[in-house]
Each structure stands twice: as structure tokens, then as C-alpha cells.
Amino acid sequence: MPNQRLLSCHWETLGKGNRYWPRQPFRTAAFLAVAEVPAKVYNLFISSMEVSMYIQMLEENKEQTKETILRHLRDFNKRHVPSQIFQQFREVVLAAKDDTGLLVGGLLGRICFDWLEIDILALDEQVRGQGIGSRLLQAAEEEAMKNQCKFMKLDTFSFQAPDFYIKHGFEVFGQIEDVAGGYTHYYLIKKLRD
């Protein structure tokens, strides 16, 4: 592979000093993986003539790190995505409340460039089957159309209700079998415009 340097790596568990070496060196930092090691906190040390760093699993104080990582991704994406599309990144929060104002469920998602991604649609069990989920999906679709989204997408498990989404015009475009204790993880899309 051109323009790639070999990195030698080893895992060191903190507090124990045991080292876990990978079977083969990695070719680039982009392909580094963290092996399962018998310690909760570990560091992956990477060394070469050009690179010296460590990777640490954070258990607390994560917010500043998350924001820095997101900034790196946003800066990279800005160079590749047209500015008018890039500006459309925002959260979508839809709340379902009963006539007393009690929150009984809702939909959480985000508009990413030119699509709406649904992260969560959840309802209190006592109000399921009353059309509230359908109304939340419809409201999300209206928001997507208002923002010129080309499609909506989501993922769900076989025990959660993939047929509900299919009934509302979503199509399965991918799936992973035997996850979360023997279930199927579905990826669905609903095209809104060309």
C-alpha cells in the first residue's frame, strides 16, 4: 500500500503491567483496533519513527473530548460538503404529551446534510397502539420535507417493531443477524424525493 508506514503496537493494561502484542503490525493509525484485554482501563501505545501517541479509554470527563473529536470531523466534512447543505445539521426533538401535559413519548433525531436520521422513537407502553407513533413519524417527515431532505433513515431491532416502519413506507436496506442475544438489527430508509 503506497504512502503507508508500518506502526508497531502493543497493549498495556494499567496497574498490571501485562503487555498484549498484536499478531501483526498495523499499517496505518486509521486501522487500529483495540483488542479485548482483561482490564477496564487500558492504553494502546503506538510508536514508529514518525508517530508517538497513546489511546486511552475515558471513563469520565468525556464532554470536552467528544466536542474536540466532533470538531475535527466537522472541519473535515466542511471541505467536502456544499456549505448550504452543511448548514442543515440540527437536532429534531418531537414530544408526545397527553391532555394533562404529561410526556408519554417522543422522537429524537437530527437533520444531517440532506437527510433526517431518526435515533429514537419511544412511547410509554400504556399509550402504544393509539396512533401516536404514526403521528410522530408523520411530524418527522413533515420536518424533513420542510428542510428539503431527500430521505429519512433509522435502525431498529427485530424485537422493536420493524414492521411498524415498513408499514409507514420505510424499506430495509441492510441487516445484521444474531445480535443482542439472537435478534436481527435492521437498517431502514424512506425516500422522500430524488
Short mmCIF file of the C-alpha atoms (twelve columns), coordinates in Angstrom:
data_MODEL
# 
_entry.id   MODEL 
# 
loop_
_atom_site.group_PDB 
_atom_site.id 
_atom_site.type_symbol 
_atom_site.label_atom_id 
_atom_site.label_alt_id 
_atom_site.label_comp_id 
_atom_site.label_asym_id 
_atom_site.label_seq_id 
_atom_site.Cartn_x 
_atom_site.Cartn_y 
_atom_site.Cartn_z 
_atom_site.pdbx_PDB_model_num 
ATOM 1   C CA . MET A 1   0.000   0.000   0.000  1 
ATOM 2   C CA . PRO A 2   1.594   3.318   -1.023 1 
ATOM 3   C CA . ASN A 3   2.197   6.148   1.445  1 
ATOM 4   C CA . GLN A 4   1.617   3.938   4.461  1 
ATOM 5   C CA . ARG A 5   4.065   3.294   7.224  1 
ATOM 6   C CA . LEU A 6   4.152   0.264   9.468  1 
ATOM 7   C CA . LEU A 7   3.353   1.004   13.066 1 
ATOM 8   C CA . SER A 8   4.382   -1.315  15.852 1 
ATOM 9   C CA . CYS A 9   1.815   -1.527  18.604 1 
ATOM 10  C CA . HIS A 10  1.344   -3.150  21.961 1 
ATOM 11  C CA . TRP A 11  -1.359  -3.101  24.593 1 
ATOM 12  C CA . GLU A 12  -0.516  -2.411  28.197 1 
ATOM 13  C CA . THR A 13  -3.053  -2.832  30.978 1 
ATOM 14  C CA . LEU A 14  -2.745  -0.124  33.574 1 
ATOM 15  C CA . GLY A 15  -1.974  -1.312  37.062 1 
ATOM 16  C CA . LYS A 16  -0.915  -4.799  35.996 1 
ATOM 17  C CA . GLY A 17  1.923   -4.165  33.584 1 
ATOM 18  C CA . ASN A 18  0.980   -7.124  31.367 1 
ATOM 19  C CA . ARG A 19  1.515   -6.456  27.691 1 
ATOM 20  C CA . TYR A 20  -0.573  -7.792  24.827 1 
ATOM 21  C CA . TRP A 21  1.069   -7.707  21.418 1 
ATOM 22  C CA . PRO A 22  -0.976  -7.944  18.208 1 
ATOM 23  C CA . ARG A 23  -0.143  -10.795 15.843 1 
ATOM 24  C CA . GLN A 24  0.790   -8.407  13.017 1 
ATOM 25  C CA . PRO A 25  1.746   -4.738  12.945 1 
ATOM 26  C CA . PHE A 26  -0.915  -2.300  11.767 1 
ATOM 27  C CA . ARG A 27  -0.409  -0.372  8.525  1 
ATOM 28  C CA . THR A 28  -1.962  2.975   9.495  1 
ATOM 29  C CA . ALA A 29  -3.424  4.604   12.549 1 
ATOM 30  C CA . ALA A 30  -6.809  4.600   10.794 1 
ATOM 31  C CA . PHE A 31  -6.918  0.809   11.045 1 
ATOM 32  C CA . LEU A 32  -6.012  0.493   14.712 1 
ATOM 33  C CA . ALA A 33  -8.339  -1.651  16.759 1 
ATOM 34  C CA . VAL A 34  -8.470  -2.126  20.484 1 
ATOM 35  C CA . ALA A 35  -8.164  -5.793  21.424 1 
ATOM 36  C CA . GLU A 36  -10.079 -7.267  24.301 1 
ATOM 37  C CA . VAL A 37  -7.871  -7.123  27.324 1 
ATOM 38  C CA . PRO A 38  -8.706  -8.215  30.861 1 
ATOM 39  C CA . ALA A 39  -8.636  -4.693  32.275 1 
ATOM 40  C CA . LYS A 40  -11.255 -1.976  32.222 1 
ATOM 41  C CA . VAL A 41  -8.810  0.827   31.611 1 
ATOM 42  C CA . TYR A 42  -6.041  0.343   29.094 1 
ATOM 43  C CA . ASN A 43  -3.777  2.255   26.811 1 
ATOM 44  C CA . LEU A 44  -2.807  1.391   23.288 1 
ATOM 45  C CA . PHE A 45  0.698   2.604   22.660 1 
ATOM 46  C CA . ILE A 46  1.749   3.292   19.100 1 
ATOM 47  C CA . SER A 47  5.285   4.003   18.090 1 
ATOM 48  C CA . SER A 48  7.194   4.494   14.880 1 
ATOM 49  C CA . MET A 49  9.795   6.899   13.603 1 
ATOM 50  C CA . GLU A 50  7.078   9.454   12.775 1 
ATOM 51  C CA . VAL A 51  4.301   8.713   15.285 1 
ATOM 52  C CA . SER A 52  4.302   8.588   19.058 1 
ATOM 53  C CA . MET A 53  0.948   8.610   20.856 1 
ATOM 54  C CA . TYR A 54  -1.290  6.664   23.162 1 
ATOM 55  C CA . ILE A 55  -5.006  5.917   23.061 1 
ATOM 56  C CA . GLN A 56  -6.921  5.807   26.321 1 
ATOM 57  C CA . MET A 57  -10.472 4.689   27.124 1 
ATOM 58  C CA . LEU A 58  -12.128 7.524   29.057 1 
ATOM 59  C CA . GLU A 59  -14.489 6.619   31.868 1 
ATOM 60  C CA . GLU A 60  -15.282 10.192  32.984 1 
ATOM 61  C CA . ASN A 61  -14.902 13.841  31.911 1 
ATOM 62  C CA . LYS A 62  -15.762 12.934  28.309 1 
ATOM 63  C CA . GLU A 63  -17.643 16.032  27.107 1 
ATOM 64  C CA . GLN A 64  -14.664 18.194  26.140 1 
ATOM 65  C CA . THR A 65  -13.026 15.253  24.363 1 
ATOM 66  C CA . LYS A 66  -16.248 14.464  22.482 1 
ATOM 67  C CA . GLU A 67  -16.569 18.086  21.363 1 
ATOM 68  C CA . THR A 68  -12.969 18.167  20.120 1 
ATOM 69  C CA . ILE A 69  -13.448 14.923  18.165 1 
ATOM 70  C CA . LEU A 70  -16.684 16.251  16.628 1 
ATOM 71  C CA . ARG A 71  -14.925 19.497  15.684 1 
ATOM 72  C CA . HIS A 72  -12.246 17.518  13.815 1 
ATOM 73  C CA . LEU A 73  -14.954 15.658  11.873 1 
ATOM 74  C CA . ARG A 74  -16.941 18.826  11.135 1 
ATOM 75  C CA . ASP A 75  -13.820 20.638  9.906  1 
ATOM 76  C CA . PHE A 76  -13.036 17.746  7.567  1 
ATOM 77  C CA . ASN A 77  -16.640 17.489  6.321  1 
ATOM 78  C CA . LYS A 78  -16.835 21.234  5.604  1 
ATOM 79  C CA . ARG A 79  -14.149 20.815  2.964  1 
ATOM 80  C CA . HIS A 80  -16.220 18.208  1.106  1 
ATOM 81  C CA . VAL A 81  -19.899 19.122  1.544  1 
ATOM 82  C CA . PRO A 82  -21.520 22.184  -0.087 1 
ATOM 83  C CA . SER A 83  -21.984 24.923  2.529  1 
ATOM 84  C CA . GLN A 84  -25.758 25.250  2.025  1 
ATOM 85  C CA . ILE A 85  -26.167 21.525  2.798  1 
ATOM 86  C CA . PHE A 86  -23.626 21.541  5.638  1 
ATOM 87  C CA . GLN A 87  -25.589 24.253  7.476  1 
ATOM 88  C CA . GLN A 88  -28.596 21.935  7.775  1 
ATOM 89  C CA . PHE A 89  -27.158 19.899  10.637 1 
ATOM 90  C CA . ARG A 90  -29.519 20.231  13.616 1 
ATOM 91  C CA . GLU A 91  -31.420 18.231  16.203 1 
ATOM 92  C CA . VAL A 92  -35.051 17.172  15.836 1 
ATOM 93  C CA . VAL A 93  -36.930 16.618  19.107 1 
ATOM 94  C CA . LEU A 94  -40.645 15.805  18.949 1 
ATOM 95  C CA . ALA A 95  -42.589 15.365  22.201 1 
ATOM 96  C CA . ALA A 96  -45.885 13.486  22.582 1 
ATOM 97  C CA . LYS A 97  -47.882 14.749  25.573 1 
ATOM 98  C CA . ASP A 98  -51.292 13.800  26.900 1 
ATOM 99  C CA . ASP A 99  -54.037 16.342  27.666 1 
ATOM 100 C CA . THR A 100 -52.565 16.943  31.144 1 
ATOM 101 C CA . GLY A 101 -49.169 17.821  29.653 1 
ATOM 102 C CA . LEU A 102 -47.533 14.553  30.727 1 
ATOM 103 C CA . LEU A 103 -44.771 13.443  28.353 1 
ATOM 104 C CA . VAL A 104 -45.729 9.960   27.098 1 
ATOM 105 C CA . GLY A 105 -43.101 9.549   24.400 1 
ATOM 106 C CA . GLY A 106 -41.345 11.180  21.532 1 
ATOM 107 C CA . LEU A 107 -38.947 11.068  18.639 1 
ATOM 108 C CA . LEU A 108 -35.291 12.097  18.714 1 
ATOM 109 C CA . GLY A 109 -33.307 12.582  15.553 1 
ATOM 110 C CA . ARG A 110 -31.263 15.003  13.557 1 
ATOM 111 C CA . ILE A 111 -31.095 16.528  10.136 1 
ATOM 112 C CA . CYS A 112 -27.725 15.599  8.673  1 
ATOM 113 C CA . PHE A 113 -26.909 17.430  5.451  1 
ATOM 114 C CA . ASP A 114 -29.838 16.361  3.224  1 
ATOM 115 C CA . TRP A 115 -31.466 13.574  5.239  1 
ATOM 116 C CA . LEU A 116 -33.270 13.121  8.545  1 
ATOM 117 C CA . GLU A 117 -31.923 10.408  10.797 1 
ATOM 118 C CA . ILE A 118 -34.249 9.010   13.462 1 
ATOM 119 C CA . ASP A 119 -32.308 7.899   16.527 1 
ATOM 120 C CA . ILE A 120 -35.147 7.064   18.916 1 
ATOM 121 C CA . LEU A 121 -38.911 6.711   18.734 1 
ATOM 122 C CA . ALA A 122 -40.274 5.622   22.103 1 
ATOM 123 C CA . LEU A 123 -43.685 5.579   23.764 1 
ATOM 124 C CA . ASP A 124 -44.948 4.666   27.206 1 
ATOM 125 C CA . GLU A 125 -46.414 1.159   26.957 1 
ATOM 126 C CA . GLN A 126 -49.829 2.398   28.133 1 
ATOM 127 C CA . VAL A 127 -50.289 4.613   25.050 1 
ATOM 128 C CA . ARG A 128 -48.989 2.261   22.367 1 
ATOM 129 C CA . GLY A 129 -51.416 1.245   19.633 1 
ATOM 130 C CA . GLN A 130 -53.246 4.587   19.653 1 
ATOM 131 C CA . GLY A 131 -51.592 6.063   16.548 1 
ATOM 132 C CA . ILE A 132 -49.163 8.290   18.455 1 
ATOM 133 C CA . GLY A 133 -46.102 6.640   16.901 1 
ATOM 134 C CA . SER A 134 -47.596 7.169   13.441 1 
ATOM 135 C CA . ARG A 135 -48.218 10.837  14.220 1 
ATOM 136 C CA . LEU A 136 -44.618 11.244  15.423 1 
ATOM 137 C CA . LEU A 137 -43.300 9.696   12.192 1 
ATOM 138 C CA . GLN A 138 -45.579 11.965  10.153 1 
ATOM 139 C CA . ALA A 139 -44.339 15.038  12.045 1 
ATOM 140 C CA . ALA A 140 -40.727 13.947  11.447 1 
ATOM 141 C CA . GLU A 141 -41.439 13.508  7.741  1 
ATOM 142 C CA . GLU A 142 -43.011 16.974  7.546  1 
ATOM 143 C CA . GLU A 143 -39.892 18.418  9.204  1 
ATOM 144 C CA . ALA A 144 -37.698 16.530  6.731  1 
ATOM 145 C CA . MET A 145 -39.687 17.819  3.744  1 
ATOM 146 C CA . LYS A 146 -39.607 21.378  5.112  1 
ATOM 147 C CA . ASN A 147 -35.807 21.118  5.201  1 
ATOM 148 C CA . GLN A 148 -35.530 19.654  1.667  1 
ATOM 149 C CA . CYS A 149 -34.336 16.251  2.931  1 
ATOM 150 C CA . LYS A 150 -34.031 13.527  0.301  1 
ATOM 151 C CA . PHE A 151 -34.744 10.665  2.690  1 
ATOM 152 C CA . MET A 152 -35.204 9.558   6.279  1 
ATOM 153 C CA . LYS A 153 -33.314 6.657   7.809  1 
ATOM 154 C CA . LEU A 154 -33.206 4.718   11.047 1 
ATOM 155 C CA . ASP A 155 -32.126 1.443   12.555 1 
ATOM 156 C CA . THR A 156 -34.107 -0.908  14.788 1 
ATOM 157 C CA . PHE A 157 -34.039 -4.444  16.161 1 
ATOM 158 C CA . SER A 158 -36.377 -7.301  15.295 1 
ATOM 159 C CA . PHE A 159 -37.897 -7.149  18.807 1 
ATOM 160 C CA . GLN A 160 -38.681 -3.430  18.489 1 
ATOM 161 C CA . ALA A 161 -41.154 -3.174  15.561 1 
ATOM 162 C CA . PRO A 162 -39.521 -3.084  12.129 1 
ATOM 163 C CA . ASP A 163 -42.945 -3.836  10.582 1 
ATOM 164 C CA . PHE A 164 -44.264 -0.555  12.006 1 
ATOM 165 C CA . TYR A 165 -41.698 1.379   9.974  1 
ATOM 166 C CA . ILE A 166 -42.243 -0.748  6.853  1 
ATOM 167 C CA . LYS A 167 -45.979 -0.007  7.135  1 
ATOM 168 C CA . HIS A 168 -45.066 3.698   7.014  1 
ATOM 169 C CA . GLY A 169 -43.088 3.434   3.783  1 
ATOM 170 C CA . PHE A 170 -39.615 2.527   5.035  1 
ATOM 171 C CA . GLU A 171 -37.629 -0.170  3.242  1 
ATOM 172 C CA . VAL A 172 -34.943 -2.427  4.693  1 
ATOM 173 C CA . PHE A 173 -31.589 -1.725  3.024  1 
ATOM 174 C CA . GLY A 174 -29.392 -3.762  5.344  1 
ATOM 175 C CA . GLN A 175 -29.435 -6.091  8.285  1 
ATOM 176 C CA . ILE A 176 -27.108 -7.861  10.688 1 
ATOM 177 C CA . GLU A 177 -28.184 -11.248 12.035 1 
ATOM 178 C CA . ASP A 178 -27.692 -12.688 15.513 1 
ATOM 179 C CA . VAL A 179 -27.058 -9.559  17.576 1 
ATOM 180 C CA . ALA A 180 -28.163 -8.586  21.089 1 
ATOM 181 C CA . GLY A 181 -28.909 -12.184 22.035 1 
ATOM 182 C CA . GLY A 182 -30.125 -13.627 18.733 1 
ATOM 183 C CA . TYR A 183 -32.060 -10.746 17.186 1 
ATOM 184 C CA . THR A 184 -31.727 -9.016  13.816 1 
ATOM 185 C CA . HIS A 185 -30.538 -5.402  13.544 1 
ATOM 186 C CA . TYR A 186 -32.344 -3.686  10.636 1 
ATOM 187 C CA . TYR A 187 -31.368 -0.540  8.726  1 
ATOM 188 C CA . LEU A 188 -34.285 1.216   7.011  1 
ATOM 189 C CA . ILE A 189 -34.729 4.127   4.621  1 
ATOM 190 C CA . LYS A 190 -37.694 6.095   3.295  1 
ATOM 191 C CA . LYS A 191 -37.052 8.120   0.159  1 
ATOM 192 C CA . LEU A 192 -38.823 11.473  0.107  1 
ATOM 193 C CA . ARG A 193 -37.618 12.970  -3.183 1 
ATOM 194 C CA . ASP A 194 -34.990 12.487  -5.880 1 
# 
